[in-house]
Amino acid sequence: MKVWFAPTNLRSLTPCFSLTTALLSRPQNKALQGPIRYLPHTQILSLTTTTSHNPMMPPPPQRKQQPARRGGYRPYHRKPNTANTTSATTNGQDAPPVPAVADAGASELPVALTAGSVPVGTHPYSEMKDILDKSLLQALDKMGFKFMSPVQHKVLSELPSLSADCLVQAKTGTGKTAAFLLPAIQNLLQGNQPPRGCVGILVICPTRELALQIAKECDQITACLPRKMECHSAFGGTARASNLNKFLRGDPTILVATPGRLDDILGEETVREKFQYVKTVVLDEADRMLDQGFAPAIHKILRSIPHKREGWQGMCFSATLPEKVNDVVKCVLKPGYTSLSTINKEEAPTVDRIPQFFVTVPSIDKTFAALYALIEAEYKDDPKNFKAIVFGTTANGVALLYDWSQNIFPTLAKFELHSRMNQNSRTRTTQQYKDATSGILFASDVVGRGMDFPNVGLVIQLGLPSSADQYVHRVGRTARAGKEGRAVMVLFQNEAFFVSVNRSLPMKPYPVDIASSMEQYQPIIEKAFTRVDEESKAKAYQAFLGYNKTYLSKLRLNPAGLVQLANEYSRTMGCPEPPLIEKKTIGKMGLKGVPGLNIGSRK
Ligand SMILES: Nc1ncnc2c1ncn2[C@@H]1O[C@H](COP(=O)(O)OP(=O)(O)OP(=O)(O)O)[C@@H](O)[C@H]1O
């Protein structure tokens, strides 16, 4: 494999890199053309480097030849495999080719991974013809769902009945949405439809974007039913009155909602009446829905709909179900509920085929250069299909990264998604990034769970996730539906504990030496920051303080150390002095009297 380094300057990250590798070892045997075979993790690729040099820039450092590592470096490579495929349609439109049945015996994996690489198991949906209505099977076929993913198969074949209460765990991106929608919808079709105008299925999920996504999948699944089954959504940031009006006047058999807005509209008698005949309540991302943040709203919602004794089905789904969830799911699941999991107990909850890496830099001021060097290293493999998500820790921190990226990656499409944006922009950007073939999305955890952005090949986490489970969900934005992906975390020294305390996560040191190239990128980073608005920097600085305040002991810092760190962060952004922070904000953060803060109003 060869790596050619391109000259890089501030204005252009020129896509003249070439990384030619046999990243995926395709089986030679023609009979095996269906499934993609992956190189074993221990098979190592060697790197050789040649350098071309832009005279305007300091010579880029030579990338060192990497020693063989256990765990292996398998740079992502997402060239679609079109061999041995049959075509499918989605809603009447051309869909990516769906492969012919793979030789299951030849696959290294329990499921046959195929072109377009959907997680198709060995069980075709046609096996469910006695269980699922034929109009549902027809819709699944149109969606390109020829085979059941393992979780779909498990739910449809192992639940004592399709209306049984269940707690279900399966890895990210393996089709849990259809796994809860199908039994719940089938259940209604078996003579359990609520009266016209009433809600039969209530799905509650943590974010607005996820609610929209689930509602869309629901529309696709019900598209072939002889009688239209309306799916409505309710989430904040949208016009309450007009949405409510639509809901009250319509025939919303299914409602997908976020807890805040649902709790709000359930305050209206007319809305509560619509839930009189509810048959199924689903908590998607159940562990999140029942954590301290959401639990009060969920309990309030449950008090507004018919009591669990009335017999509605409860379904709880997530990729992460910590032990303590068993204590809290009883509010929606009756004793004796069925627990299903497609994840072995000893196994990491992340998708096996995602190589996971970390980069540790000595100090906070190096993190931007590390991010730049990392993106450059990953981008050059396949510039046209480079689709990545960079997760930051706070909304304002993400906004800053996005602003900075405008000046530093001019040839790449950039997107931002976080809670400081209005809902219209969030919805628009979500769709744009879903449709994009390449680009970088700078995101906060508003899209950390559940979101299905097709073909994301790389997830970068800059800074600490709020928990190991959140790490798992963020990593799960790549390698979905049988595709490939990689994940890299960028941490500075104090944050490095995350790797050592989460030994069950299969993280390895990033195998390409980016440290040696970082120094030369520093001027580029600094120059890019000169074009970023001072207010954007000030907000990011303040958010940095607020976020990291909650991790003081883990970061081994005292409040004064945190302020020093934040000030270093502000210097990296090119602030001549720490940005001003209001006295009352400092008080709220619990940093009153801590030296190093610059107290004052920015207005
Ligand atoms: N049987 C199937 N055949 C083909 N594609 C499928 C199948 N089931 C699901 N998919 C596709 O796989 C992707 C991931 O599905 P989904 O979003 O339901 O995963 P998930 O398990 O809920 O992920 P997360 O844990 O992140 O919420 C979607 O693009 C979906 O359309």
PDBQT file of the ligand as one rigid body, heavy atoms in Angstrom, charges set to zero:
ROOT
HETATM    1  N1  LIG A 701     -33.967  -6.287   7.233  1.00  0.00    +0.000 N 
HETATM    2  C1  LIG A 701     -33.333  -5.250   6.739  1.00  0.00    +0.000 A 
HETATM    3  N2  LIG A 701     -32.841  -5.284   5.481  1.00  0.00    +0.000 NA
HETATM    4  C2  LIG A 701     -32.216  -4.208   4.974  1.00  0.00    +0.000 A 
HETATM    5  N3  LIG A 701     -31.986  -3.059   5.627  1.00  0.00    +0.000 NA
HETATM    6  C3  LIG A 701     -32.438  -2.974   6.872  1.00  0.00    +0.000 A 
HETATM    7  C4  LIG A 701     -33.144  -4.045   7.489  1.00  0.00    +0.000 A 
HETATM    8  N4  LIG A 701     -33.495  -3.648   8.718  1.00  0.00    +0.000 NA
HETATM    9  C5  LIG A 701     -33.046  -2.387   8.870  1.00  0.00    +0.000 A 
HETATM   10  N5  LIG A 701     -32.407  -1.984   7.768  1.00  0.00    +0.000 N 
HETATM   11  C6  LIG A 701     -31.740  -0.674   7.570  1.00  0.00    +0.000 C 
HETATM   12  O1  LIG A 701     -30.689  -0.637   8.511  1.00  0.00    +0.000 OA
HETATM   13  C7  LIG A 701     -30.491   0.696   8.980  1.00  0.00    +0.000 C 
HETATM   14  C8  LIG A 701     -30.458   0.720  10.489  1.00  0.00    +0.000 C 
HETATM   15  O2  LIG A 701     -31.714   0.409  11.009  1.00  0.00    +0.000 OA
HETATM   16  P1  LIG A 701     -32.247   1.059  12.366  1.00  0.00    +0.000 P 
HETATM   17  O3  LIG A 701     -32.103   2.545  12.308  1.00  0.00    +0.000 OA
HETATM   18  O4  LIG A 701     -33.582   0.507  12.649  1.00  0.00    +0.000 OA
HETATM   19  O5  LIG A 701     -31.152   0.481  13.380  1.00  0.00    +0.000 OA
HETATM   20  P2  LIG A 701     -31.157   0.492  14.957  1.00  0.00    +0.000 P 
HETATM   21  O6  LIG A 701     -30.783  -0.872  15.386  1.00  0.00    +0.000 OA
HETATM   22  O7  LIG A 701     -32.436   1.042  15.474  1.00  0.00    +0.000 OA
HETATM   23  O8  LIG A 701     -29.953   1.494  15.246  1.00  0.00    +0.000 OA
HETATM   24  P3  LIG A 701     -29.652   2.382  16.563  1.00  0.00    +0.000 P 
HETATM   25  O9  LIG A 701     -29.222   1.440  17.637  1.00  0.00    +0.000 OA
HETATM   26  O10 LIG A 701     -28.581   3.293  16.128  1.00  0.00    +0.000 OA
HETATM   27  O11 LIG A 701     -30.931   3.076  16.921  1.00  0.00    +0.000 OA
HETATM   28  C9  LIG A 701     -31.603   1.518   8.375  1.00  0.00    +0.000 C 
HETATM   29  O12 LIG A 701     -31.088   2.193   7.237  1.00  0.00    +0.000 OA
HETATM   30  C10 LIG A 701     -32.624   0.499   7.934  1.00  0.00    +0.000 C 
HETATM   31  O13 LIG A 701     -33.368   0.945   6.819  1.00  0.00    +0.000 OA
ENDROOT
TORSDOF 0
